[in-house]
Amino acid sequence: MSRRTALHTFGGIGALAATTAACGPGNDPADASSSTPSAAGQQGAGRRFGAEWDSHARTFMSWPALDSVWGEQLPAVREDIARVARAVAEYEPVVLMARPDQQAAAQQACGSQVEVIPLAVDDLWARDTVPVFVEESGHTLGVDFNFSGWGNKQVHTNDGQVGRVLLAKYGIARAKAPLVAEGGSFETDGEGTLLVTESSVVNKNRNPGKSRDQIEAELKSSLGIKKVLWLTGVRGKDITDAHVDSIVRFAAPGVVLVDQAFPGSPPDVWSQAADQARAALKGATDARGKRLDVIDLPQPDFDRITGRGDDFVSTYANFYVANDAVFMPRFGDARADDRAKGILQEHFPKRDIVMVKIDTIASGGGGIHCATHDQPGKPAK
């Protein structure tokens, strides 16, 4: 459903070979929060995890670095990333991280409107590797969820350090979360409600020995969340264990858009996960006690799209909300693309809806949201 299937696609870079020692949660005197839930709860009480539609200071992205991951698709996926970066840069500042020896090529591909900085990365999934930004006492805080290659399915030595290095570069305080997760695991309405798939967080590959109740308490304290709505998700079928950002997204407080399989397509684990989410959310209330309005966001016809691949992610739910715009994939099924654009325009009436072709990113199991990460705040003039 997102980021490529773990075992057959990424075997070339040492899948399942990583250890938790280097990037797992633990005590660190340089961190802004303790790893103990009680202490983190006291420090997290004044935190706010804002909605994606809040103002952004910038968008962070990453330049895919490795032939061993993408093989002959590396030039094409870089074209996709450059295309997304250029599109977003029309609306807000974009900072793209690239290895120093790849910085010049990335800058040439992205153009002068995108700021390319030398920072060692492994792959393009900035949503998961960049810390989750929250507000605390009028300042931005980066909550580092200890990226571990999606539960040690891959070795991501550089990506595991992005949180610490990036925050230091921008002078943003870092809070080390007491659990392992990724940014794509979380979806919030900005008013205290968090959507999470249980499969991606309550999982022994990330948080062994921790119960859902323990993890919920740690999420509330780390992010300043008041209510967690748990969705079942899917275990072991993709590298992320089914991140929520490809299944369901908030369009506004009290309104969620849920991925829907193309009519007539055979049921599979992904459509079943979306069906479970839809059913669960129709009976749910948010942190304010308001019942949710659940809207379907139908997929395109797989026979009409321009992209291909066993891991191709054809959901429109992996959209990205930026300043004055929403970025969605153009899959090539014109009727479905236009229908999805219309649904997004209805729910984001004051924003431009911008379609971007991302066939290679999608064939790698991700989308525009997976490749971007918003930092809250006012953009520099």
C-alpha positions as CSV (number, residue, x, y, z in Angstrom):
1,M,0.0,0.0,0.0
2,S,2.9,2.3,0.5
3,R,6.7,2.3,0.1
4,R,7.4,-0.9,-1.8
5,T,6.9,-4.5,-0.6
6,A,9.8,-5.2,1.7
7,L,11.3,-8.5,0.9
8,H,11.5,-8.8,-2.9
9,T,12.1,-5.2,-3.9
10,F,14.7,-4.1,-1.3
11,G,16.7,-7.3,-0.8
12,G,19.7,-5.6,-2.4
13,I,20.3,-3.2,0.5
14,G,20.2,-5.7,3.3
15,A,16.6,-6.1,4.1
16,L,15.9,-7.4,7.6
17,A,19.6,-6.8,8.6
18,A,19.2,-3.7,10.7
19,T,19.3,-3.6,14.5
20,T,17.5,-1.3,16.8
21,A,20.6,-0.2,18.8
22,A,21.4,2.8,16.7
23,C,18.0,4.4,16.3
24,G,15.6,2.8,18.8
25,P,14.0,4.9,21.5
26,G,15.9,5.5,24.7
27,N,17.4,8.0,27.1
28,D,19.4,10.8,25.5
29,P,20.5,13.8,27.5
30,A,20.3,16.0,24.4
31,D,16.7,15.3,23.9
32,A,13.8,17.7,24.9
33,S,11.7,14.9,26.4
34,S,12.1,11.9,28.6
35,S,11.4,8.4,27.4
36,T,9.2,7.7,30.4
37,P,5.4,8.2,29.8
38,S,4.8,10.1,33.0
39,A,7.5,12.7,32.3
40,A,6.6,12.9,28.6
41,G,3.0,13.4,29.6
42,Q,3.9,16.4,31.7
43,Q,6.0,17.9,28.9
44,G,3.5,17.1,26.2
45,A,0.5,18.6,27.9
46,G,1.0,21.9,26.1
47,R,1.8,20.5,22.7
48,R,-0.4,20.8,19.6
49,F,-0.1,18.6,16.5
50,G,-1.5,20.9,13.9
51,A,-3.5,20.0,10.8
52,E,-1.8,19.8,7.5
53,W,-4.0,22.6,6.2
54,D,-2.4,25.0,8.8
55,S,0.2,27.4,7.4
56,H,3.6,25.9,6.5
57,A,7.0,27.5,6.8
58,R,8.3,25.0,4.3
59,T,8.0,21.6,2.8
60,F,10.9,19.1,3.3
61,M,11.7,16.5,0.6
62,S,14.5,14.0,0.0
63,W,16.4,13.1,-3.1
64,P,16.5,9.3,-3.8
65,A,20.1,8.2,-3.6
66,L,20.5,4.5,-4.1
67,D,20.8,2.4,-7.3
68,S,20.5,-0.7,-5.1
69,V,16.9,0.4,-4.2
70,W,15.5,1.7,-7.5
71,G,17.8,0.1,-10.1
72,E,17.0,1.2,-13.6
73,Q,14.0,3.2,-12.2
74,L,16.3,5.7,-10.3
75,P,16.4,8.3,-13.1
76,A,12.6,8.1,-13.5
77,V,11.8,8.4,-9.8
78,R,14.1,11.4,-9.5
79,E,12.2,13.0,-12.3
80,D,9.0,12.4,-10.3
81,I,10.5,13.9,-7.1
82,A,11.8,16.9,-9.1
83,R,8.3,17.4,-10.6
84,V,6.6,17.3,-7.2
85,A,9.2,19.7,-5.7
86,R,8.8,22.2,-8.5
87,A,5.0,22.1,-8.2
88,V,5.0,22.6,-4.5
89,A,7.6,25.4,-4.7
90,E,5.1,27.4,-6.7
91,Y,3.1,27.8,-3.4
92,E,5.6,27.5,-0.5
93,P,9.3,27.1,0.2
94,V,10.7,23.6,-0.6
95,V,13.9,22.3,1.0
96,L,15.2,19.1,-0.6
97,M,17.8,17.1,1.2
98,A,20.4,15.4,-1.0
99,R,23.7,13.7,-0.5
100,P,26.6,16.2,-1.0
101,D,27.8,14.4,-4.1
102,Q,24.3,14.5,-5.6
103,Q,23.4,18.0,-4.6
104,A,24.3,19.7,-7.9
105,A,22.4,17.2,-10.0
106,A,19.3,17.5,-7.7
107,Q,19.5,21.3,-7.9
108,Q,19.7,21.2,-11.7
109,A,16.7,18.8,-11.9
110,C,14.6,20.8,-9.4
111,G,15.4,24.4,-10.5
112,S,16.3,27.5,-8.7
113,Q,13.0,27.8,-6.9
114,V,13.8,24.7,-4.8
115,E,16.5,24.9,-2.1
116,V,18.7,21.8,-2.2
117,I,20.8,21.3,0.9
118,P,23.6,18.8,1.4
119,L,22.4,16.3,3.9
120,A,22.9,12.5,3.7
121,V,19.8,10.6,2.9
122,D,19.0,7.2,1.5
123,D,15.6,7.4,-0.1
124,L,12.7,9.8,-0.9
125,W,10.3,9.1,2.0
126,A,10.6,12.4,3.9
127,R,7.1,11.9,5.4
128,D,8.6,9.1,7.5
129,T,12.2,10.2,8.1
130,V,11.6,13.9,9.0
131,P,10.4,14.4,12.6
132,V,6.7,15.2,13.3
133,F,6.4,18.9,14.1
134,V,4.3,20.1,17.0
135,E,3.8,23.5,18.6
136,E,4.8,23.9,22.3
137,S,4.8,27.2,24.2
138,G,4.7,29.2,21.0
139,H,7.7,27.4,19.4
140,T,8.1,24.6,16.9
141,L,9.3,21.2,18.3
142,G,10.4,18.2,16.2
143,V,9.2,14.9,17.7
144,D,11.7,12.3,16.5
145,F,10.0,8.9,16.2
146,N,13.2,7.0,15.9
147,F,12.9,5.9,12.2
148,S,14.1,2.3,12.0
149,G,13.5,1.4,8.4
150,W,9.9,0.5,9.1
151,G,10.6,-1.9,11.8
152,N,14.1,-3.0,10.7
153,K,12.9,-4.2,7.3
154,Q,15.6,-2.2,5.6
155,V,18.9,-0.6,6.6
156,H,18.5,3.2,6.5
157,T,21.6,4.4,8.3
158,N,21.4,8.0,6.9
159,D,17.7,8.3,7.1
160,G,17.8,7.2,10.7
161,Q,19.8,10.3,11.5
162,V,17.8,12.8,9.5
163,G,15.7,13.9,12.5
164,R,18.7,14.8,14.6
165,V,20.7,16.4,11.8
166,L,17.9,18.4,10.2
167,L,16.6,19.8,13.4
168,A,20.0,20.9,14.5
169,K,20.6,22.6,11.1
170,Y,17.4,24.7,11.5
171,G,17.7,25.3,15.3
172,I,14.5,23.4,16.1
173,A,14.3,21.7,19.5
174,R,14.2,17.9,19.3
175,A,12.0,15.6,21.4
176,K,12.9,12.0,21.3
177,A,9.6,9.9,21.4
178,P,9.5,6.9,23.6
179,L,8.3,4.7,20.8
180,V,9.1,3.9,17.1
181,A,6.8,5.1,14.4
182,E,6.8,7.1,11.1
183,G,5.1,10.3,10.0
184,G,2.9,8.4,7.6
185,S,1.5,6.5,10.6
186,F,-0.4,9.6,11.8
187,E,-3.3,11.7,10.6
188,T,-4.7,14.6,12.7
189,D,-7.5,17.1,12.5
190,G,-5.4,19.7,14.4
191,E,-8.0,19.7,17.2
192,G,-6.7,16.8,19.2
193,T,-7.9,13.8,17.2
194,L,-5.4,11.3,15.8
195,L,-6.0,8.5,13.3
196,V,-3.6,5.5,13.4
197,T,-3.5,2.0,12.0
198,E,-2.8,-0.5,14.7
199,S,-0.8,-2.6,12.3
200,S,1.9,0.0,11.8
201,V,2.5,1.0,15.4
202,V,1.2,-1.8,17.8
203,N,3.7,-4.2,16.2
204,K,6.6,-6.1,17.6
205,N,8.8,-5.0,14.8
206,R,8.6,-1.5,16.1
207,N,7.4,-1.5,19.7
208,P,7.9,-5.0,21.1
209,G,6.2,-5.6,24.5
210,K,4.1,-2.5,24.4
211,S,0.3,-2.7,24.6
212,R,-2.0,-0.5,22.5
213,D,-3.0,1.3,25.7
214,Q,0.7,2.1,26.5
215,I,1.3,3.3,23.0
216,E,-1.8,5.4,23.0
217,A,-0.6,7.1,26.2
218,E,2.8,7.7,24.7
219,L,1.2,9.1,21.5
220,K,-1.0,11.5,23.5
221,S,1.9,12.8,25.5
222,S,4.4,13.1,22.6
223,L,1.9,14.8,20.2
224,G,-0.5,16.6,22.6
225,I,-3.3,14.4,21.3
226,K,-6.6,14.1,23.2
227,K,-8.2,11.1,21.4
228,V,-6.8,8.3,19.3
229,L,-9.0,6.5,16.7
230,W,-7.5,3.1,16.0
231,L,-8.0,1.4,12.6
232,T,-7.0,-2.2,12.0
233,G,-4.8,-1.8,9.0
234,V,-2.8,-4.7,7.4
235,R,0.2,-6.4,8.8
236,G,3.1,-7.8,6.8
237,K,1.8,-7.0,3.3
238,D,3.8,-3.9,2.6
239,I,6.9,-2.4,4.2
240,T,5.0,0.1,6.3
241,D,2.4,-2.3,7.6
242,A,-0.3,-0.1,6.1
243,H,0.2,3.5,7.0
244,V,-3.0,5.5,7.5
245,D,-2.1,8.2,5.0
246,S,-3.0,5.9,2.1
247,I,-6.3,4.8,3.6
248,V,-8.0,7.8,5.3
249,R,-7.3,11.5,5.6
250,F,-8.9,14.5,7.3
251,A,-10.3,17.1,5.0
252,A,-11.5,19.3,7.9
253,P,-12.3,18.8,11.6
254,G,-15.1,16.2,11.6
255,V,-14.7,15.2,7.9
256,V,-12.6,12.3,6.6
257,L,-11.9,11.1,3.1
258,V,-11.6,7.3,2.8
259,D,-10.0,5.4,0.0
260,Q,-12.5,3.3,-2.0
261,A,-11.5,0.5,-4.4
262,F,-12.6,0.9,-8.0
263,P,-16.1,-0.5,-8.4
264,G,-16.1,-4.1,-9.5
265,S,-12.5,-4.8,-8.5
266,P,-12.0,-8.0,-6.5
267,P,-11.7,-7.6,-2.8
268,D,-8.2,-7.7,-1.3
269,V,-6.5,-6.9,2.0
270,W,-6.3,-3.2,1.1
271,S,-10.0,-2.8,0.2
272,Q,-10.9,-4.7,3.3
273,A,-8.7,-2.4,5.4
274,A,-10.4,0.6,3.9
275,D,-13.9,-0.9,4.4
276,Q,-13.0,-1.6,8.1
277,A,-11.8,2.0,8.5
278,R,-15.0,3.3,6.9
279,A,-17.2,1.3,9.1
280,A,-15.3,2.2,12.3
281,L,-15.2,5.9,11.5
282,K,-18.9,6.1,10.7
283,G,-19.6,5.3,14.3
284,A,-16.9,7.3,15.8
285,T,-16.6,10.7,17.4
286,D,-13.6,13.1,17.4
287,A,-11.9,14.7,20.3
288,R,-14.7,17.3,20.5
289,G,-17.4,14.6,20.7
290,K,-18.5,15.3,17.1
291,R,-19.5,12.5,14.8
292,L,-17.5,12.2,11.7
293,D,-18.7,12.8,8.2
294,V,-17.2,10.0,6.1
295,I,-16.7,10.6,2.4
296,D,-15.5,8.1,-0.2
297,L,-12.6,8.9,-2.4
298,P,-12.8,6.3,-5.3
299,Q,-9.7,4.9,-6.9
300,P,-9.1,4.9,-10.7
301,D,-9.6,1.9,-13.0
302,F,-6.4,0.0,-12.8
303,D,-6.8,-0.9,-16.5
304,R,-6.8,2.8,-17.5
305,I,-3.9,4.2,-15.5
306,T,-0.5,4.9,-17.0
307,G,1.6,3.4,-14.2
308,R,2.3,-0.3,-13.6
309,G,3.8,-2.6,-11.0
310,D,2.7,-5.1,-8.3
311,D,3.3,-2.4,-5.6
312,F,1.6,0.4,-7.5
313,V,-0.4,2.6,-5.1
314,S,-3.5,3.9,-6.9
315,T,-5.1,5.7,-4.0
316,Y,-5.9,9.4,-4.2
317,A,-5.9,9.5,-0.4
318,N,-2.1,10.1,-0.4
319,F,-2.6,13.8,-1.3
320,Y,-0.6,16.7,0.2
321,V,-2.1,19.9,1.5
322,A,0.2,22.9,1.1
323,N,-0.2,26.6,1.4
324,D,-3.0,27.6,-1.0
325,A,-2.9,24.2,-2.8
326,V,-3.6,20.5,-2.6
327,F,-1.4,18.1,-4.6
328,M,-2.9,14.9,-5.9
329,P,-1.7,12.2,-8.3
330,R,-2.6,12.2,-12.0
331,F,-3.0,8.4,-12.7
332,G,-4.2,8.7,-16.3
333,D,-7.8,7.5,-15.9
334,A,-9.1,10.9,-16.9
335,R,-12.6,10.3,-15.5
336,A,-11.4,9.1,-12.1
337,D,-8.7,11.8,-11.9
338,D,-11.3,14.5,-12.5
339,R,-13.7,12.9,-10.1
340,A,-11.1,12.9,-7.3
341,K,-10.1,16.4,-8.2
342,G,-13.7,17.5,-7.8
343,I,-14.0,15.8,-4.4
344,L,-10.9,17.5,-3.2
345,Q,-12.0,20.9,-4.6
346,E,-15.3,20.6,-2.8
347,H,-13.5,20.1,0.5
348,F,-10.7,22.5,-0.1
349,P,-12.6,25.3,-1.9
350,K,-10.0,28.0,-1.3
351,R,-7.1,26.0,-2.6
352,D,-5.9,25.1,-6.0
353,I,-6.1,21.4,-6.7
354,V,-2.9,20.5,-8.6
355,M,-2.5,17.1,-10.3
356,V,1.1,15.8,-10.6
357,K,2.2,12.7,-12.5
358,I,4.1,10.3,-10.1
359,D,3.9,6.9,-11.8
360,T,7.4,5.8,-10.6
361,I,6.8,7.0,-7.0
362,A,3.5,5.1,-7.1
363,S,5.1,2.0,-8.6
364,G,7.5,2.1,-5.6
365,G,4.5,1.9,-3.3
366,G,4.1,5.5,-2.3
367,G,2.6,8.9,-3.2
368,I,2.9,12.6,-2.9
369,H,2.2,12.7,0.8
370,C,4.8,10.0,1.4
371,A,7.4,12.2,-0.3
372,T,6.7,15.5,1.5
373,H,6.8,16.7,5.0
374,D,5.4,20.0,6.2
375,Q,6.9,22.3,8.8
376,P,4.3,24.5,10.4
377,G,4.8,28.2,10.6
378,K,4.8,31.3,8.4
379,P,6.9,31.1,5.2
380,A,9.8,33.4,5.1
381,K,9.3,36.4,2.8
